[in-house]
Amino acid sequence: MNPVKLSALTLMAAMLTACATVPPEAPTPVELDVEVPDAAVLSVTPAAAPARASASQIRELQSWVGQQKRLYAVAAPLLMSNAALCKRSARNVPAFVVKTRYSYSDELAAAAKSTFGLGEQPQVMLLFPASGAVTSGLLEGDVLLAVGDVKIAPGPNAERDANKVLDAAAQKARAPLTLTIRRLGAPMTVNLGLTRACSYTIELGATDVVNSYTDGRRVMVTRGMLDAVRSDDELAYVLAKEIAQAALVRTAAPGMRQVMDRLTLPVPAVGASLRLPTVAPYVPVTDATADKLALYMLIRAGLAIDEVPAFWQRLASAHPASIANGHTALHPATSYRVSVIRAVTASIKQRQLNDLPLVP
């Protein structure tokens, strides 16, 4: 607990507690999740949450959530259309995202509650468009209470626990999952239809550095990349590239997880001077192999691929390899990649003309 943040009333309560004849119950230790930076967990204890959100904090969180929704809206068709191409990671998924007020940094905890009504219990924040979650009638704002007979306990670990329970239940399910939710203050049940998809988590990176990453389990696109793309189609090119890389990678590049962990929480965007662990550039052949798979993923999701080469050339020109931590520094073989992309594009079009399966 940070004494600086205690109000006068809180100080008085603390003094009264100290004088009580019965000592207060010791707080339950917070179990740290190794996939989340320690600072992210430790900075969101209930007592540390600010009493009132400022206008700038509300704007920051609204921007962050809006960008997350854009990412999922573009990524969802790619994930759901390409289970056959990411076989090692294809599974039944709930196709919705839950958050609590603990999902955000201490500075934005109050904004999470006042702006989106987030509290101790997981709340639906995002749904995959056209997924089983949508057709089942689940809505943004629904509060998740239980999955089948398993209740979701409120508190700092509720988001993580909910995801673990949902994932385990989805893998065992042979029928829709029964969810107990609270909607407009009243409990109700929803029969959740599951969705077959590539099971990668889509994340937003809190930096204005223009880049995207994957560690084989998560896919991250930075705020800087969102600003650099000119359309959702171009964003799809970036996402397809990372989803394809995730489908192919078996061991994440050294430093990749540390980079992604550093950029997980919504904090004010920082520039190219951000100090991040060094990640070695992709080998050209490995990089181009992911480009090939990405083209098939795009076409299977119903997206055009003619403008893909021009996009990567423009991005490399605007953000050259000399920019530290930038996309071209991580993917320097632009000319080689573009030549492969053009050849694969021609091959895909030939397959379409001959009604051949759209698989590499």
Salt bridges, closest charged atoms under 4 A:
GLU31 OE1 - ARG160 NH2 3.41
GLU35 OE1 - ARG217 NH2 2.92
GLU60 OE2 - ARG223 NH1 2.95
ASP106 OD2 - LYS5 NZ 2.05
GLU120 OE2 - ARG101 NE 3.42
GLU140 OE1 - LYS69 NZ 2.96
ASP142 OD2 - ARG183 NH2 2.73
GLU159 OE2 - LYS99 NZ 3.44
ASP161 OD1 - ARG160 NH2 3.25
ASP167 OD1 - ARG91 NH1 3.71
GLU203 OE1 - ARG218 NH1 3.86
ASP215 OD2 - ARG218 NE 2.90
ASP215 OD2 - ARG257 NE 3.81
ASP232 OD1 - ARG70 NE 2.82
GLU234 OE1 - ARG314 NH2 2.58
ASP261 OD1 - ARG218 NH1 2.99
ASP287 OD1 - LYS241 NZ 2.66
ASP287 OD1 - HIS331 ND1 2.89
ASP287 OD2 - ARG337 NE 3.95
ASP291 OD1 - LYS241 NZ 3.19
ASP291 OD2 - ARG337 NE 2.67
ASP306 OD1 - LYS349 NZ 2.54
